[in-house]
Amino acid sequence: MLYLLLAILGNVAVFLSFRSFTRFKISTFPAIVTNYLVCVITGSIYVGFGHIKSNIAFDQPWFYSASALGLLFIGTFYLMALTTQLRGVAVATVATKMSLAIPVLFSLFILKIGTSELGSWNYIGIVTAFVAIFLVSKKKVSLEIKEPITLGYVALPFAVFLLGGALDTWLNYASENLIEAHIEGIYPIITFGTAFLIGSIVILVRKIKVRKKDILGGLYLGIPNYFSIYFQIKALSAFDNNGAVLYPVLNIGIIIASTIFAAFIFREYPSKLNIIGIVLAIAALILISM
């Protein structure tokens, strides 16, 4: 439970950091790339350079998995940013949050972890969690987006849905089959290191300007970002890699905590629909824990 709470707090800190980018006019992509470097440094200091040196293995499956996940990280971010710009924040948010359906279904029907221990109330709780997350994520539709809903229109958010779900699914699979206890802290370092290298190449090729405040934004984003992934891996291990239970609880915790912090810090108050979603989220937590 401790690792779950720490994972929630780490993700909330990431959310608040992203939210501050708009206020301080920080360029998102340079800050994100800087953040990946900060993640590597933070993780290396936390884990210890000696521990990394004695346990890193370039020819092991977990290393290839972590590197590939870094590519997925930067690709998902790019599509999320593009979806936000072209389809609006509300569409991007719902697509991202609802992507938890993929790791939940993967855990239930592919990995089949803990399915024998789940009862009817637990399954009802998981379904309720989806409804709750949708309602809490629901924002007012922007009047600026008047494009009719066609196959082309839904392609971007659907891609975000797939890739966002793939990230958590990949992490769930790796935690179950590849990540041993002594490399739990090293795995995200390799992931973020790969993402940093790819992002740096994009910045150099596209000649994207990196300002001091973009670097500063990446600095205060990177520290909690490393721990958000590290504690998610620890939480998966603590939950016996049962993503069907962990991910709904994790996402509900992130959304509720983010809503509370956003209200106090940014004066962003939930709508009636959001409040209904929060109530359902609490009910879902109770049902899942029964």
ROMAR-101097 format. One record per residue (C-alpha): x, y, z. Coordinates in nm, 4 decimals. Layout:
<marnu><east>X</east><north>Y</north><up>Z</up></marnu>
...
***
This chain:
<marnu><east>0.0000</east><north>0.0000</north><up>0.0000</up></marnu>
<marnu><east>0.2905</east><north>0.2361</north><up>0.0760</up></marnu>
<marnu><east>0.4333</east><north>0.1983</north><up>-0.2753</up></marnu>
<marnu><east>0.0880</east><north>0.2600</north><up>-0.4236</up></marnu>
<marnu><east>0.0516</east><north>0.5839</north><up>-0.2265</up></marnu>
<marnu><east>0.4008</east><north>0.6954</north><up>-0.3279</up></marnu>
<marnu><east>0.3239</east><north>0.6147</north><up>-0.6938</up></marnu>
<marnu><east>0.0071</east><north>0.8250</north><up>-0.6686</up></marnu>
<marnu><east>0.1965</east><north>1.1174</north><up>-0.5125</up></marnu>
<marnu><east>0.4685</east><north>1.0916</north><up>-0.7778</up></marnu>
<marnu><east>0.2143</east><north>1.1018</north><up>-1.0598</up></marnu>
<marnu><east>0.0289</east><north>1.3934</north><up>-0.8983</up></marnu>
<marnu><east>0.3576</east><north>1.5851</north><up>-0.8756</up></marnu>
<marnu><east>0.4115</east><north>1.5160</north><up>-1.2469</up></marnu>
<marnu><east>0.0588</east><north>1.6450</north><up>-1.3223</up></marnu>
<marnu><east>0.1170</east><north>1.9645</north><up>-1.1227</up></marnu>
<marnu><east>0.4525</east><north>2.0159</north><up>-1.2955</up></marnu>
<marnu><east>0.2907</east><north>1.9871</north><up>-1.6387</up></marnu>
<marnu><east>0.0130</east><north>2.2210</north><up>-1.5293</up></marnu>
<marnu><east>0.2688</east><north>2.4846</north><up>-1.4288</up></marnu>
<marnu><east>0.4260</east><north>2.4818</north><up>-1.7764</up></marnu>
<marnu><east>0.1339</east><north>2.6842</north><up>-1.9110</up></marnu>
<marnu><east>0.1580</east><north>2.9417</north><up>-1.6329</up></marnu>
<marnu><east>0.5332</east><north>2.9918</north><up>-1.6761</up></marnu>
<marnu><east>0.5216</east><north>2.9619</north><up>-2.0586</up></marnu>
<marnu><east>0.7636</east><north>2.6689</north><up>-2.0609</up></marnu>
<marnu><east>0.8101</east><north>2.4910</north><up>-2.3950</up></marnu>
<marnu><east>0.6881</east><north>2.1375</north><up>-2.3396</up></marnu>
<marnu><east>0.9152</east><north>1.9283</north><up>-2.5627</up></marnu>
<marnu><east>1.2529</east><north>2.0725</north><up>-2.4501</up></marnu>
<marnu><east>1.1361</east><north>2.0487</north><up>-2.0887</up></marnu>
<marnu><east>1.0307</east><north>1.6867</north><up>-2.1408</up></marnu>
<marnu><east>1.3674</east><north>1.5925</north><up>-2.2914</up></marnu>
<marnu><east>1.5498</east><north>1.7692</north><up>-2.0071</up></marnu>
<marnu><east>1.3232</east><north>1.5868</north><up>-1.7644</up></marnu>
<marnu><east>1.4392</east><north>1.2515</north><up>-1.9028</up></marnu>
<marnu><east>1.8021</east><north>1.3424</north><up>-1.8296</up></marnu>
<marnu><east>1.7065</east><north>1.4535</north><up>-1.4777</up></marnu>
<marnu><east>1.5265</east><north>1.1192</north><up>-1.4325</up></marnu>
<marnu><east>1.8481</east><north>0.9358</north><up>-1.5216</up></marnu>
<marnu><east>2.0544</east><north>1.1460</north><up>-1.2798</up></marnu>
<marnu><east>1.7940</east><north>1.1178</north><up>-1.0018</up></marnu>
<marnu><east>1.7675</east><north>0.7421</north><up>-1.0422</up></marnu>
<marnu><east>2.1450</east><north>0.6971</north><up>-1.0563</up></marnu>
<marnu><east>2.1927</east><north>0.8917</north><up>-0.7327</up></marnu>
<marnu><east>1.9058</east><north>0.7098</north><up>-0.5609</up></marnu>
<marnu><east>2.0068</east><north>0.3592</north><up>-0.6695</up></marnu>
<marnu><east>2.3807</east><north>0.4193</north><up>-0.6482</up></marnu>
<marnu><east>2.6348</east><north>0.4194</north><up>-0.9305</up></marnu>
<marnu><east>2.8102</east><north>0.1150</north><up>-0.7841</up></marnu>
<marnu><east>2.4867</east><north>-0.0850</north><up>-0.7805</up></marnu>
<marnu><east>2.4153</east><north>0.0123</north><up>-1.1424</up></marnu>
<marnu><east>2.7673</east><north>-0.0821</north><up>-1.2554</up></marnu>
<marnu><east>2.7534</east><north>-0.4241</north><up>-1.0895</up></marnu>
<marnu><east>2.4040</east><north>-0.5136</north><up>-1.2126</up></marnu>
<marnu><east>2.3629</east><north>-0.3588</north><up>-1.5574</up></marnu>
<marnu><east>2.3726</east><north>-0.6143</north><up>-1.8387</up></marnu>
<marnu><east>2.3471</east><north>-0.4963</north><up>-2.1992</up></marnu>
<marnu><east>2.2728</east><north>-0.8455</north><up>-2.3307</up></marnu>
<marnu><east>1.9776</east><north>-0.9209</north><up>-2.1017</up></marnu>
<marnu><east>1.6097</east><north>-0.9168</north><up>-2.2123</up></marnu>
<marnu><east>1.5178</east><north>-0.6638</north><up>-1.9412</up></marnu>
<marnu><east>1.7686</east><north>-0.4145</north><up>-2.0860</up></marnu>
<marnu><east>1.6193</east><north>-0.4409</north><up>-2.4357</up></marnu>
<marnu><east>1.2713</east><north>-0.4129</north><up>-2.2849</up></marnu>
<marnu><east>1.3619</east><north>-0.0981</north><up>-2.0907</up></marnu>
<marnu><east>1.5211</east><north>0.0594</north><up>-2.3996</up></marnu>
<marnu><east>1.2185</east><north>-0.0148</north><up>-2.6189</up></marnu>
<marnu><east>0.9910</east><north>0.1296</north><up>-2.3510</up></marnu>
<marnu><east>1.1893</east><north>0.4543</north><up>-2.3744</up></marnu>
<marnu><east>1.1047</east><north>0.4748</north><up>-2.7451</up></marnu>
<marnu><east>0.7391</east><north>0.4159</north><up>-2.6599</up></marnu>
<marnu><east>0.7546</east><north>0.6900</north><up>-2.3938</up></marnu>
<marnu><east>0.8707</east><north>0.9617</north><up>-2.6320</up></marnu>
<marnu><east>0.6332</east><north>0.8452</north><up>-2.9089</up></marnu>
<marnu><east>0.3337</east><north>0.8480</north><up>-2.6775</up></marnu>
<marnu><east>0.4213</east><north>1.1941</north><up>-2.5510</up></marnu>
<marnu><east>0.4435</east><north>1.3309</north><up>-2.9056</up></marnu>
<marnu><east>0.1016</east><north>1.1917</north><up>-2.9983</up></marnu>
<marnu><east>-0.0498</east><north>1.3207</north><up>-2.6724</up></marnu>
<marnu><east>0.0817</east><north>1.6694</north><up>-2.7460</up></marnu>
<marnu><east>-0.0466</east><north>1.6511</north><up>-3.1046</up></marnu>
<marnu><east>-0.3889</east><north>1.5291</north><up>-2.9889</up></marnu>
<marnu><east>-0.4131</east><north>1.8111</north><up>-2.7341</up></marnu>
<marnu><east>-0.3299</east><north>2.0693</north><up>-3.0014</up></marnu>
<marnu><east>-0.5592</east><north>1.9332</north><up>-3.2744</up></marnu>
<marnu><east>-0.8448</east><north>1.7708</north><up>-3.0791</up></marnu>
<marnu><east>-0.8436</east><north>1.9570</north><up>-2.7473</up></marnu>
<marnu><east>-0.7439</east><north>1.8889</north><up>-2.3875</up></marnu>
<marnu><east>-1.0683</east><north>1.7059</north><up>-2.3018</up></marnu>
<marnu><east>-1.0302</east><north>1.4507</north><up>-2.5825</up></marnu>
<marnu><east>-0.6633</east><north>1.3882</north><up>-2.4996</up></marnu>
<marnu><east>-0.7348</east><north>1.3512</north><up>-2.1273</up></marnu>
<marnu><east>-1.0165</east><north>1.0997</north><up>-2.1713</up></marnu>
<marnu><east>-0.8119</east><north>0.8975</north><up>-2.4239</up></marnu>
<marnu><east>-0.5189</east><north>0.8842</north><up>-2.1820</up></marnu>
<marnu><east>-0.7203</east><north>0.7919</north><up>-1.8732</up></marnu>
<marnu><east>-0.9384</east><north>0.5312</north><up>-2.0431</up></marnu>
<marnu><east>-0.6292</east><north>0.3587</north><up>-2.1825</up></marnu>
<marnu><east>-0.6099</east><north>0.1692</north><up>-1.8529</up></marnu>
<marnu><east>-0.8602</east><north>-0.0715</north><up>-2.0122</up></marnu>
<marnu><east>-0.5711</east><north>-0.2279</north><up>-2.2044</up></marnu>
<marnu><east>-0.3468</east><north>-0.3273</north><up>-1.9090</up></marnu>
<marnu><east>-0.6526</east><north>-0.4359</north><up>-1.7087</up></marnu>
<marnu><east>-0.7749</east><north>-0.6681</north><up>-1.9861</up></marnu>
<marnu><east>-0.4190</east><north>-0.7885</north><up>-2.0509</up></marnu>
<marnu><east>-0.3718</east><north>-0.8731</north><up>-1.6835</up></marnu>
<marnu><east>-0.7088</east><north>-1.0497</north><up>-1.6617</up></marnu>
<marnu><east>-0.7080</east><north>-1.2535</north><up>-1.9818</up></marnu>
<marnu><east>-0.3427</east><north>-1.2848</north><up>-2.0935</up></marnu>
<marnu><east>-0.1315</east><north>-1.2864</north><up>-1.7787</up></marnu>
<marnu><east>-0.4286</east><north>-1.4206</north><up>-1.5779</up></marnu>
<marnu><east>-0.2758</east><north>-1.2955</north><up>-1.2549</up></marnu>
<marnu><east>-0.4971</east><north>-1.3230</north><up>-0.9478</up></marnu>
<marnu><east>-0.8133</east><north>-1.3875</north><up>-1.1493</up></marnu>
<marnu><east>-0.9072</east><north>-1.6806</north><up>-0.9275</up></marnu>
<marnu><east>-0.9067</east><north>-1.4477</north><up>-0.6270</up></marnu>
<marnu><east>-1.1395</east><north>-1.1894</north><up>-0.7834</up></marnu>
<marnu><east>-1.5085</east><north>-1.2086</north><up>-0.6987</up></marnu>
<marnu><east>-1.8165</east><north>-1.0542</north><up>-0.8587</up></marnu>
<marnu><east>-1.7897</east><north>-0.7378</north><up>-0.6483</up></marnu>
<marnu><east>-1.4278</east><north>-0.6905</north><up>-0.7575</up></marnu>
<marnu><east>-1.5246</east><north>-0.7085</north><up>-1.1257</up></marnu>
<marnu><east>-1.8116</east><north>-0.4647</north><up>-1.0656</up></marnu>
<marnu><east>-1.5602</east><north>-0.2346</north><up>-0.8976</up></marnu>
<marnu><east>-1.3268</east><north>-0.2497</north><up>-1.1987</up></marnu>
<marnu><east>-1.6128</east><north>-0.1613</north><up>-1.4371</up></marnu>
<marnu><east>-1.7256</east><north>0.1173</north><up>-1.2018</up></marnu>
<marnu><east>-1.3701</east><north>0.2520</north><up>-1.2049</up></marnu>
<marnu><east>-1.3866</east><north>0.2983</north><up>-1.5835</up></marnu>
<marnu><east>-1.7102</east><north>0.4963</north><up>-1.5543</up></marnu>
<marnu><east>-1.5690</east><north>0.7031</north><up>-1.2679</up></marnu>
<marnu><east>-1.2477</east><north>0.7858</north><up>-1.4524</up></marnu>
<marnu><east>-1.4419</east><north>0.8903</north><up>-1.7622</up></marnu>
<marnu><east>-1.6682</east><north>1.1212</north><up>-1.5592</up></marnu>
<marnu><east>-1.3846</east><north>1.2770</north><up>-1.3593</up></marnu>
<marnu><east>-1.1810</east><north>1.3316</north><up>-1.6779</up></marnu>
<marnu><east>-1.4767</east><north>1.4855</north><up>-1.8611</up></marnu>
<marnu><east>-1.4295</east><north>1.8543</north><up>-1.9319</up></marnu>
<marnu><east>-1.6394</east><north>2.1091</north><up>-2.1134</up></marnu>
<marnu><east>-1.6072</east><north>2.0643</north><up>-2.4871</up></marnu>
<marnu><east>-1.4141</east><north>2.3450</north><up>-2.6491</up></marnu>
<marnu><east>-1.6136</east><north>2.5473</north><up>-2.8969</up></marnu>
<marnu><east>-1.2980</east><north>2.5973</north><up>-3.1013</up></marnu>
<marnu><east>-1.3062</east><north>2.2374</north><up>-3.2233</up></marnu>
<marnu><east>-1.5816</east><north>2.2164</north><up>-3.4807</up></marnu>
<marnu><east>-1.4448</east><north>1.9331</north><up>-3.6937</up></marnu>
<marnu><east>-1.7027</east><north>1.6566</north><up>-3.7506</up></marnu>
<marnu><east>-1.6326</east><north>1.3236</north><up>-3.5811</up></marnu>
<marnu><east>-1.4969</east><north>1.1003</north><up>-3.8580</up></marnu>
<marnu><east>-1.2497</east><north>0.8118</north><up>-3.8748</up></marnu>
<marnu><east>-0.9730</east><north>1.0639</north><up>-3.9331</up></marnu>
<marnu><east>-1.0868</east><north>1.2662</north><up>-3.6318</up></marnu>
<marnu><east>-1.0705</east><north>0.9719</north><up>-3.3897</up></marnu>
<marnu><east>-0.7421</east><north>0.8323</north><up>-3.5274</up></marnu>
<marnu><east>-0.5191</east><north>1.0515</north><up>-3.3087</up></marnu>
<marnu><east>-0.6977</east><north>0.9988</north><up>-2.9737</up></marnu>
<marnu><east>-0.7304</east><north>0.6282</north><up>-3.0553</up></marnu>
<marnu><east>-0.3539</east><north>0.6116</north><up>-3.1106</up></marnu>
<marnu><east>-0.3023</east><north>0.7814</north><up>-2.7723</up></marnu>
<marnu><east>-0.5434</east><north>0.5293</north><up>-2.6185</up></marnu>
<marnu><east>-0.3471</east><north>0.2359</north><up>-2.7651</up></marnu>
<marnu><east>0.0013</east><north>0.3650</north><up>-2.6849</up></marnu>
<marnu><east>-0.0954</east><north>0.4826</north><up>-2.3360</up></marnu>
<marnu><east>-0.2361</east><north>0.1391</north><up>-2.2619</up></marnu>
<marnu><east>0.0674</east><north>-0.0263</north><up>-2.4180</up></marnu>
<marnu><east>0.2982</east><north>0.1595</north><up>-2.1774</up></marnu>
<marnu><east>0.1290</east><north>0.0235</north><up>-1.8652</up></marnu>
<marnu><east>0.0826</east><north>-0.3202</north><up>-2.0236</up></marnu>
<marnu><east>0.4512</east><north>-0.3369</north><up>-2.1148</up></marnu>
<marnu><east>0.5483</east><north>-0.2374</north><up>-1.7606</up></marnu>
<marnu><east>0.3109</east><north>-0.4970</north><up>-1.6140</up></marnu>
<marnu><east>0.4558</east><north>-0.7719</north><up>-1.8366</up></marnu>
<marnu><east>0.8145</east><north>-0.6684</north><up>-1.7620</up></marnu>
<marnu><east>0.7468</east><north>-0.6593</north><up>-1.3883</up></marnu>
<marnu><east>0.6016</east><north>-1.0112</north><up>-1.4022</up></marnu>
<marnu><east>0.8597</east><north>-1.1711</north><up>-1.6319</up></marnu>
<marnu><east>1.1772</east><north>-0.9628</north><up>-1.6607</up></marnu>
<marnu><east>1.2360</east><north>-0.7266</north><up>-1.3692</up></marnu>
<marnu><east>1.4004</east><north>-0.8797</north><up>-1.0637</up></marnu>
<marnu><east>1.4194</east><north>-0.7000</north><up>-0.7295</up></marnu>
<marnu><east>1.7812</east><north>-0.5863</north><up>-0.7745</up></marnu>
<marnu><east>1.7076</east><north>-0.4052</north><up>-1.1039</up></marnu>
<marnu><east>1.3767</east><north>-0.2382</north><up>-1.0115</up></marnu>
<marnu><east>1.5558</east><north>0.0955</north><up>-0.9748</up></marnu>
<marnu><east>1.7779</east><north>0.0471</north><up>-1.2811</up></marnu>
<marnu><east>1.4998</east><north>-0.0410</north><up>-1.5274</up></marnu>
<marnu><east>1.3437</east><north>0.3106</north><up>-1.5373</up></marnu>
<marnu><east>1.6917</east><north>0.4655</north><up>-1.5654</up></marnu>
<marnu><east>1.7495</east><north>0.2779</north><up>-1.8923</up></marnu>
<marnu><east>1.3989</east><north>0.3681</north><up>-2.0113</up></marnu>
<marnu><east>1.4427</east><north>0.7394</north><up>-1.9449</up></marnu>
<marnu><east>1.7976</east><north>0.7329</north><up>-2.0817</up></marnu>
<marnu><east>1.6734</east><north>0.5959</north><up>-2.4142</up></marnu>
<marnu><east>1.3940</east><north>0.8541</north><up>-2.4253</up></marnu>
<marnu><east>1.6489</east><north>1.1305</north><up>-2.3579</up></marnu>
<marnu><east>1.8760</east><north>1.0165</north><up>-2.6427</up></marnu>
<marnu><east>1.5866</east><north>1.0023</north><up>-2.8910</up></marnu>
<marnu><east>1.4489</east><north>1.3374</north><up>-2.7737</up></marnu>
<marnu><east>1.7924</east><north>1.5003</north><up>-2.7993</up></marnu>
<marnu><east>1.8286</east><north>1.3811</north><up>-3.1588</up></marnu>
<marnu><east>1.4874</east><north>1.5316</north><up>-3.2415</up></marnu>
<marnu><east>1.5899</east><north>1.8647</north><up>-3.0840</up></marnu>
<marnu><east>1.9168</east><north>1.8732</north><up>-3.2799</up></marnu>
<marnu><east>1.7621</east><north>1.7700</north><up>-3.6126</up></marnu>
<marnu><east>1.4671</east><north>2.0086</north><up>-3.5830</up></marnu>
<marnu><east>1.6849</east><north>2.2809</north><up>-3.4250</up></marnu>
<marnu><east>1.4397</east><north>2.3341</north><up>-3.1405</up></marnu>
<marnu><east>1.5390</east><north>2.6202</north><up>-2.9121</up></marnu>
<marnu><east>1.5997</east><north>2.5248</north><up>-2.5493</up></marnu>
<marnu><east>1.5659</east><north>2.8115</north><up>-2.3003</up></marnu>
<marnu><east>1.6805</east><north>2.8324</north><up>-1.9380</up></marnu>
<marnu><east>1.3254</east><north>2.8094</north><up>-1.8066</up></marnu>
<marnu><east>1.2633</east><north>2.4987</north><up>-2.0202</up></marnu>
<marnu><east>1.5608</east><north>2.3361</north><up>-1.8469</up></marnu>
<marnu><east>1.4272</east><north>2.4508</north><up>-1.5087</up></marnu>
<marnu><east>1.0873</east><north>2.2990</north><up>-1.5921</up></marnu>
<marnu><east>1.2539</east><north>1.9713</north><up>-1.6842</up></marnu>
<marnu><east>1.4452</east><north>1.9802</north><up>-1.3561</up></marnu>
<marnu><east>1.1424</east><north>1.9979</north><up>-1.1273</up></marnu>
<marnu><east>0.9472</east><north>1.7558</north><up>-1.3496</up></marnu>
<marnu><east>1.2207</east><north>1.4947</north><up>-1.3696</up></marnu>
<marnu><east>1.2665</east><north>1.4225</north><up>-1.0004</up></marnu>
<marnu><east>0.9056</east><north>1.3108</north><up>-0.9304</up></marnu>
<marnu><east>0.8794</east><north>1.1538</north><up>-1.2771</up></marnu>
<marnu><east>1.1541</east><north>0.9015</north><up>-1.2013</up></marnu>
<marnu><east>0.9917</east><north>0.8037</north><up>-0.8738</up></marnu>
<marnu><east>0.6445</east><north>0.7812</north><up>-1.0316</up></marnu>
<marnu><east>0.7687</east><north>0.4958</north><up>-1.2524</up></marnu>
<marnu><east>0.9960</east><north>0.3422</north><up>-0.9893</up></marnu>
<marnu><east>0.7189</east><north>0.3236</north><up>-0.7306</up></marnu>
<marnu><east>0.4751</east><north>0.1966</north><up>-0.9947</up></marnu>
<marnu><east>0.7105</east><north>-0.0969</north><up>-1.0508</up></marnu>
<marnu><east>0.7375</east><north>-0.1485</north><up>-0.6745</up></marnu>
<marnu><east>0.3578</east><north>-0.1284</north><up>-0.6407</up></marnu>
<marnu><east>0.3112</east><north>-0.3867</north><up>-0.9174</up></marnu>
<marnu><east>0.5458</east><north>-0.6187</north><up>-0.7318</up></marnu>
<marnu><east>0.3603</east><north>-0.5570</north><up>-0.4038</up></marnu>
<marnu><east>0.0286</east><north>-0.6377</north><up>-0.5784</up></marnu>
<marnu><east>0.1808</east><north>-0.9595</north><up>-0.7208</up></marnu>
<marnu><east>0.1779</east><north>-0.7892</north><up>-1.0636</up></marnu>
<marnu><east>-0.2027</east><north>-0.7906</north><up>-1.0686</up></marnu>
<marnu><east>-0.2552</east><north>-0.4963</north><up>-1.3039</up></marnu>
<marnu><east>-0.6312</east><north>-0.5571</north><up>-1.3140</up></marnu>
<marnu><east>-0.6491</east><north>-0.4361</north><up>-0.9535</up></marnu>
<marnu><east>-0.3525</east><north>-0.1988</north><up>-0.9348</up></marnu>
<marnu><east>-0.4180</east><north>0.0197</north><up>-1.2398</up></marnu>
<marnu><east>-0.7811</east><north>0.1139</north><up>-1.1635</up></marnu>
<marnu><east>-0.6858</east><north>0.1947</north><up>-0.8023</up></marnu>
<marnu><east>-0.3739</east><north>0.3850</north><up>-0.9120</up></marnu>
<marnu><east>-0.5600</east><north>0.5918</north><up>-1.1722</up></marnu>
<marnu><east>-0.8476</east><north>0.6698</north><up>-0.9363</up></marnu>
<marnu><east>-0.6009</east><north>0.7795</north><up>-0.6694</up></marnu>
<marnu><east>-0.4165</east><north>1.0024</north><up>-0.9164</up></marnu>
<marnu><east>-0.7367</east><north>1.1631</north><up>-1.0437</up></marnu>
<marnu><east>-0.8861</east><north>1.2297</north><up>-0.6991</up></marnu>
<marnu><east>-0.5602</east><north>1.3674</north><up>-0.5581</up></marnu>
<marnu><east>-0.4953</east><north>1.5765</north><up>-0.8719</up></marnu>
<marnu><east>-0.8474</east><north>1.7211</north><up>-0.8557</up></marnu>
<marnu><east>-0.7977</east><north>1.8232</north><up>-0.4922</up></marnu>
<marnu><east>-0.4547</east><north>1.9788</north><up>-0.5531</up></marnu>
<marnu><east>-0.5741</east><north>2.1564</north><up>-0.8698</up></marnu>
<marnu><east>-0.8621</east><north>2.3121</north><up>-0.6747</up></marnu>
<marnu><east>-0.6336</east><north>2.4457</north><up>-0.4010</up></marnu>
<marnu><east>-0.3360</east><north>2.5498</north><up>-0.6145</up></marnu>
<marnu><east>-0.4828</east><north>2.6482</north><up>-0.9530</up></marnu>
<marnu><east>-0.8438</east><north>2.7211</north><up>-0.8484</up></marnu>
<marnu><east>-0.9677</east><north>2.4583</north><up>-1.0957</up></marnu>
<marnu><east>-1.2887</east><north>2.3320</north><up>-0.9386</up></marnu>
<marnu><east>-1.4635</east><north>2.0091</north><up>-1.0452</up></marnu>
<marnu><east>-1.7996</east><north>2.0205</north><up>-1.2228</up></marnu>
<marnu><east>-2.1076</east><north>1.8338</north><up>-1.0970</up></marnu>
<marnu><east>-2.0250</east><north>1.5542</north><up>-1.3396</up></marnu>
<marnu><east>-1.6701</east><north>1.5374</north><up>-1.2030</up></marnu>
<marnu><east>-1.8025</east><north>1.5175</north><up>-0.8458</up></marnu>
<marnu><east>-2.0311</east><north>1.2279</north><up>-0.9423</up></marnu>
<marnu><east>-1.7243</east><north>1.0611</north><up>-1.0917</up></marnu>
<marnu><east>-1.5290</east><north>1.1094</north><up>-0.7672</up></marnu>
<marnu><east>-1.8117</east><north>0.9514</north><up>-0.5651</up></marnu>
<marnu><east>-1.8186</east><north>0.6570</north><up>-0.8069</up></marnu>
<marnu><east>-1.4403</east><north>0.6331</north><up>-0.7813</up></marnu>
<marnu><east>-1.4607</east><north>0.5966</north><up>-0.4036</up></marnu>
<marnu><east>-1.7303</east><north>0.3301</north><up>-0.4477</up></marnu>
<marnu><east>-1.5073</east><north>0.1515</north><up>-0.7007</up></marnu>
<marnu><east>-1.2167</east><north>0.1500</north><up>-0.4546</up></marnu>
<marnu><east>-1.4390</east><north>-0.0078</north><up>-0.1891</up></marnu>
<marnu><east>-1.5664</east><north>-0.2733</north><up>-0.4315</up></marnu>
<marnu><east>-1.2191</east><north>-0.3585</north><up>-0.5636</up></marnu>
<marnu><east>-1.0808</east><north>-0.3955</north><up>-0.2105</up></marnu>
<marnu><east>-1.3626</east><north>-0.6277</north><up>-0.0944</up></marnu>
***
